[in-house]
Amino acid sequence: MKLFFAGAIRGGGGYGKVYRRIISLLNSHGEVYSEATNDNGDPEKEGKKGDRAIHGRTIEAIRNSNLVIAEVSHPSIGVGYEIALAESIGIPVVALYHRGSEHHISAMIAGNEKIVTLPYDTFEELGSLLEKQLAPYAT
C-alpha cells in the first residue's frame, strides 16, 4: 500500500518529532511518502525553484497513493490543499488530530463526511487507531 503523510512543515510549530513518530507507525503498513521527511522547511535553501519541485513531487506522490494520512493538529494551508486534492481525485483521507493541541480542528475537515477523523491523546492510542483504520487497506 502507498501512503502519503501530510503535516504542516514550514509553519508546523515544532511538530517534526511528532511527524517522524507517526511516519514510523505508518511504515509498518506500507510505503510512506512525505515531504516531512525531506529537508524542505527552509525557504532560504529552496527558493522558488525548490517550491516548484516540492509542489510537483507532492502532487505526483498524492496521485500515486492509495491513502492520504494528514496530521491536522496544527493549521496548514498546504495540508488543506493536499487533503482537497486527494478528495477531488477519489483518494481516501484520514485526518489525525491530537486532542491536546492548542488549535481547534478545522470545520472543513471535521465536518467533511468523506474524511475519517481520528482524534487521539497518546501515541499508543494513535497506533491502535491506525491499526484498525488501515486494516481494510492491507493487501
C-alpha positions in Angstrom: 0.0 0.0 0.0 1.2 3.5 -0.8 0.6 6.1 1.9 1.0 9.8 1.7 1.6 11.6 5.0 0.8 15.3 5.2 1.7 17.6 8.1 2.4 21.3 8.5 6.1 21.8 7.7 7.1 25.5 7.4 4.7 26.7 10.0 4.5 23.4 11.9 5.2 24.8 15.3 7.7 22.1 16.2 5.7 19.1 15.1 8.6 17.5 13.3 9.3 14.9 16.1 5.6 14.0 16.1 5.5 13.6 12.4 8.5 11.3 12.5 6.8 9.1 15.1 3.7 8.9 13.0 5.6 8.1 9.9 7.4 5.3 11.9 3.9 3.9 12.8 2.8 4.1 9.2 5.9 2.4 7.8 4.6 -0.9 9.0 1.5 -0.5 6.8 3.2 0.3 3.5 5.4 2.6 1.6 5.2 6.1 3.0 5.9 9.3 1.1 6.1 12.6 3.0 7.7 16.0 2.5 8.0 16.0 6.3 10.9 13.6 5.9 12.7 15.8 3.3 14.9 18.8 4.1 12.4 21.3 2.7 11.4 23.5 5.6 13.9 26.3 4.9 12.7 28.7 2.2 16.2 30.2 2.1 17.6 26.9 0.9 14.8 26.1 -1.5 14.0 29.3 -3.3 11.2 29.4 -6.0 12.8 26.5 -8.0 12.6 24.4 -4.8 9.0 25.4 -4.2 8.0 24.2 -7.7 9.9 21.0 -7.2 8.2 20.3 -3.9 4.8 21.1 -5.5 5.4 18.7 -8.4 6.7 15.9 -6.1 3.8 16.3 -3.7 1.1 16.2 -6.4 2.7 13.2 -8.0 3.0 11.4 -4.7 -0.6 12.1 -3.8 -1.8 10.9 -7.2 0.2 7.6 -6.8 -1.1 7.0 -3.2 -3.8 4.6 -2.0 -4.5 6.7 1.1 -3.6 10.1 2.5 -2.9 10.4 6.2 -2.9 14.0 7.4 -1.9 15.3 10.9 -4.2 18.3 11.3 -3.5 19.4 14.8 -1.6 22.5 13.5 -3.4 24.6 10.9 -1.7 24.5 7.5 -2.8 25.8 4.1 -0.6 23.3 2.4 -2.1 20.3 4.3 -5.6 21.6 3.4 -4.6 21.8 -0.2 -3.2 18.2 -0.1 -6.4 16.9 1.5 -8.6 18.7 -1.0 -6.5 17.4 -3.9 -6.8 13.8 -2.6 -10.5 14.1 -2.1 -11.0 15.6 -5.6 -9.3 12.6 -7.2 -11.0 10.0 -5.1 -8.2 9.1 -2.7 -9.4 8.4 0.8 -8.2 10.7 3.6 -7.6 10.0 7.3 -7.1 13.1 9.5 -5.3 12.7 12.8 -6.0 15.2 15.5 -4.2 15.5 18.8 -6.8 16.4 21.5 -4.2 18.3 23.4 -3.5 20.7 20.5 -3.7 24.4 21.2 -5.7 24.7 17.9 -9.2 23.5 17.1 -9.6 21.2 14.1 -10.9 22.9 11.1 -14.7 22.6 10.5 -13.8 21.9 6.8 -12.1 18.7 8.0 -14.2 17.7 10.9 -17.4 18.4 9.0 -16.5 16.5 5.9 -18.2 13.1 5.9 -15.7 11.8 3.3 -12.7 12.3 5.7 -12.2 9.9 8.6 -11.1 11.9 11.6 -9.1 10.1 14.3 -8.7 12.2 17.5 -6.0 10.8 19.8 -4.4 11.6 23.2 -1.3 9.4 23.1 0.9 7.7 20.5 -0.1 4.3 21.9 -3.7 5.2 21.3 -2.9 6.5 17.8 -1.0 3.3 17.0 -4.1 1.3 17.9 -6.5 3.6 16.0 -4.3 3.5 12.9 -4.0 -0.3 13.1 -7.8 -0.6 12.9 -8.3 2.1 10.3 -5.6 0.8 7.9 -6.5 -2.9 8.2 -9.1 -2.8 5.4 -6.5 -1.3 3.0 -3.9 -4.1 3.7 -3.1 -6.0 0.5 
